[in-house]
Amino acid sequence: MEQKHIIKEKIKEQLHKRLPASVFLHDASVSEMELRRIIAEATSIVLRKDRTIKLSADEQGVIVDEIVNEILGLGSIEGLLSDESVTEIMINGPKQVYIEKGGKLELTDIHFRNDEELMFMIEKMLAPLGRRVNETEPYVDTRLKDGFRVNIVIPPTSAMGPVISIHKFSHKIFSVEELIKFKTLTKEAAEFLQVCVASRLNILISGGTSSGKTSLLNVLSSFIPKDERIIVIEDTLELRLVLKHVVRLESKAPNIEGKGEITIRDLLKNSLHMRPDRIIIGEIRGEEVLDMLQTMNTGHEGSMTTLHANAPYEALNRIELMALMGAGSNVSSQVIMRQIISAVDLIVHLERSAEGRRCITHITEVGKEKTDEYVLRDIFCLKDKISNDISGNSEFRSTGTVPSFYDKLKRSGYNNPNFKTR
């Protein structure tokens, strides 16, 4: 296998020397069919000159495909971008390409010839977006035309050549029935969350990277009544809401001159003038959390968002820290804490096992009886969470604790016999 790869790279290197630079710049008037013909002819010439190389017609076709992808697309990774089973692509310099598949990391046999080939691909990525990366600005975070998020770091910041991380979100919209089938949650928990959304509770979804936060937010949003107007605000358009009346807003990075930036906070402030019934923020990660808390506390109930955290309690601590950093010295931690306690009704926390299984581990109420400390009550949780077992052997079930907003849920027709009598 390694020998075949060496032969293939040798041929591709010779093709790069033989084909004129104009081919790689690609004249738009040249069709893909004509481009394939030119590259196929050049490949045949290379093979005729070196009789020691023996390749089948299929293997020659693979080389032609890769060169065409390099010219028209993003070269060796084009197939990974179209492979729906691949959720992450990580390029650590020219000789190491990892992917995430089924929740696990795999080293691929994809290589680039050198840093220059990687930089050529980076330029092709960024040119249509009006972005650039160079020694003065050695990193960039943006999204590709297909919506996938890409982070790029180049030397001198990277010590191993250009490093590219591409996060692919699924175009598939999962249903609540599918999440139950995947054991992300139980039917009982799904019914509880459905009535919580319908009853306009403010919900925070927390979890680590790739734990399924966006997929769950999509599902929870499907429980929103169809006659409501929803404003969705994101850094990258990942959410796929199935509702009719949805207005989608996306933040904008500054241009090459450093102007024109539009932040999540800017969009959130503006959205309040757009007559929203609910506001959904794809992810909070900075000073916009202050405005989100005020939004939840001033009549925009039923709002939802996600954030990175390792546990429900840590999620509140992270919100507090972000709010304090955004507010500066003018606001005390006690004031921020009161805002959080008043704003957030429910935390839904997800985790991912070593095997790649994603599941909800906690559905937790944020108590309102104290304003000087967080009071968290698990309504649902894993039975043996103490052993940190989320491999599928744990039982996710009601704790029997009745949430303080249970009367509100009952007015919506909800009744859970597993909750203890209040």
Secondary structure as the mmCIF struct_conf table of DSSP 4:
data_model
#
loop_
_struct_conf.conf_type_id
_struct_conf.id
_struct_conf.beg_label_comp_id
_struct_conf.beg_label_asym_id
_struct_conf.beg_label_seq_id
_struct_conf.end_label_comp_id
_struct_conf.end_label_asym_id
_struct_conf.end_label_seq_id
HELX_RH_AL_P HELX_RH_AL_P1 GLU A 2 ARG A 18
BEND BEND1 LEU A 19 LEU A 19
HELX_RH_AL_P HELX_RH_AL_P2 ALA A 21 LEU A 25
TURN_TY1_P TURN_TY1_P1 ALA A 28 SER A 29
BEND BEND2 VAL A 30 VAL A 30
HELX_RH_AL_P HELX_RH_AL_P3 GLU A 32 LYS A 49
TURN_TY1_P TURN_TY1_P2 ARG A 51 THR A 52
HELX_RH_AL_P HELX_RH_AL_P4 ALA A 57 LEU A 72
BEND BEND3 GLY A 73 GLY A 73
HELX_RH_3T_P HELX_RH_3T_P1 GLY A 75 ILE A 77
HELX_RH_AL_P HELX_RH_AL_P5 GLU A 78 SER A 82
TURN_TY1_P TURN_TY1_P3 GLU A 84 SER A 85
STRN STRN1 VAL A 86 ASN A 92
BEND BEND4 GLY A 93 GLY A 93
TURN_TY1_P TURN_TY1_P4 PRO A 94 LYS A 95
STRN STRN2 VAL A 97 LYS A 101
TURN_TY1_P TURN_TY1_P5 GLY A 102 GLY A 103
STRN STRN3 LYS A 104 LEU A 107
BEND BEND5 ASP A 109 ASP A 109
BEND BEND6 ARG A 113 ASN A 114
HELX_RH_AL_P HELX_RH_AL_P6 ASP A 115 LEU A 126
HELX_RH_3T_P HELX_RH_3T_P2 ALA A 127 LEU A 129
TURN_TY1_P TURN_TY1_P6 GLY A 130 GLY A 130
BEND BEND7 GLU A 135 GLU A 137
STRN STRN4 TYR A 139 ARG A 143
TURN_TY1_P TURN_TY1_P7 LYS A 145 ASP A 146
BEND BEND8 GLY A 147 GLY A 147
STRN STRN5 ARG A 149 VAL A 153
TURN_TY1_P TURN_TY1_P8 PRO A 155 THR A 157
TURN_TY1_P TURN_TY1_P9 ALA A 159 MET A 160
BEND BEND9 GLY A 161 GLY A 161
STRN STRN6 VAL A 163 HIS A 167
HELX_LH_PP_P HELX_LH_PP_P1 LYS A 168 SER A 170
BEND BEND10 HIS A 171 LYS A 172
HELX_RH_AL_P HELX_RH_AL_P7 VAL A 176 LYS A 181
TURN_TY1_P TURN_TY1_P10 PHE A 182 LYS A 183
BEND BEND11 THR A 184 LEU A 185
HELX_RH_AL_P HELX_RH_AL_P8 LYS A 187 ALA A 198
TURN_TY1_P TURN_TY1_P11 SER A 199 ARG A 200
STRN STRN7 ILE A 203 GLY A 207
BEND BEND12 GLY A 208 GLY A 208
TURN_TY1_P TURN_TY1_P12 THR A 209 SER A 210
BEND BEND13 SER A 211 GLY A 212
HELX_RH_AL_P HELX_RH_AL_P9 LYS A 213 SER A 221
TURN_TY1_P TURN_TY1_P13 SER A 222 PHE A 223
BEND BEND14 ILE A 224 ILE A 224
TURN_TY1_P TURN_TY1_P14 LYS A 226 ASP A 227
BEND BEND15 GLU A 228 GLU A 228
STRN STRN8 ILE A 230 GLU A 234
BEND BEND16 ASP A 235 THR A 236
BEND BEND17 LYS A 244 HIS A 245
STRN STRN9 VAL A 246 GLU A 250
STRN STRN10 LYS A 252 LYS A 252
TURN_TY1_P TURN_TY1_P15 ILE A 256 GLU A 257
BEND BEND18 GLY A 258 GLY A 258
STRN STRN11 ILE A 262 ILE A 262
HELX_RH_AL_P HELX_RH_AL_P10 ILE A 264 SER A 271
TURN_TY1_P TURN_TY1_P16 LEU A 272 HIS A 273
BEND BEND19 MET A 274 MET A 274
BEND BEND20 ASP A 277 ASP A 277
STRN STRN12 ARG A 278 ILE A 281
BEND BEND21 GLY A 282 GLY A 282
BEND BEND22 GLY A 286 GLY A 286
TURN_TY1_P TURN_TY1_P17 GLU A 287 GLU A 287
HELX_RH_AL_P HELX_RH_AL_P11 GLU A 288 ASN A 297
TURN_TY1_P TURN_TY1_P18 THR A 298 GLY A 299
TURN_TY1_P TURN_TY1_P19 GLU A 301 GLY A 302
STRN STRN13 MET A 304 HIS A 308
BEND BEND23 ASN A 310 ALA A 311
HELX_RH_AL_P HELX_RH_AL_P12 PRO A 312 ALA A 327
HELX_RH_3T_P HELX_RH_3T_P3 GLY A 328 ASN A 330
BEND BEND24 VAL A 331 VAL A 331
HELX_RH_AL_P HELX_RH_AL_P13 SER A 333 ALA A 343
STRN STRN14 LEU A 346 ARG A 352
TURN_TY1_P TURN_TY1_P20 ALA A 354 GLU A 355
STRN STRN15 ARG A 358 VAL A 366
BEND BEND25 GLU A 369 GLU A 369
BEND BEND26 THR A 371 GLU A 373
STRN STRN16 LEU A 376 LEU A 382
TURN_TY1_P TURN_TY1_P21 LYS A 383 ASP A 384
HELX_RH_3T_P HELX_RH_3T_P4 LYS A 385 SER A 387
TURN_TY1_P TURN_TY1_P22 ASN A 388 ASN A 388
BEND BEND27 SER A 391 GLY A 392
BEND BEND28 SER A 394 SER A 394
STRN STRN17 PHE A 396 SER A 398
BEND BEND29 GLY A 400 GLY A 400
HELX_LH_PP_P HELX_LH_PP_P2 THR A 401 PRO A 403
TURN_TY1_P TURN_TY1_P23 SER A 404 PHE A 405
HELX_RH_AL_P HELX_RH_AL_P14 TYR A 406 ARG A 411
TURN_TY1_P TURN_TY1_P24 SER A 412 GLY A 413
TURN_TY1_P TURN_TY1_P25 PRO A 417 ASN A 418
BEND BEND30 PHE A 419 PHE A 419
HELX_LH_PP_P HELX_LH_PP_P3 LYS A 420 THR A 421
#
